[in-house]
Amino acid sequence: LYEEREDGDVVNCQNQRAASPEPSRVSLKSDESMGVPIAFSDKTVPFNH
């Protein structure tokens, strides 16, 4: 049971991270006006693209 719980935690972490870049892309225009957000620091790849 412990292993299953750990697996769920990993999926939750990945899900949250994957959901972060998605909205960030749509907010890219809005973020550009405001500046580089902290979330962007973690994703310098999309910014370069």
Steps between C-alpha positions, in 0.01 A plus 500: 500500500789732576631465145161579352479813711842615385402442139193720546714774647732495200208519258352789697831688485532444126137593441548832681817574306346408165199722575734790579659539153166462321337812649835678493502471121162668468607760756827553318367820343370623834819393677716675242331829586556440871848355459656158553303318772666268754336201332686587180832468683426127528418480129765687303450268201159638393626855554790443259270335250 
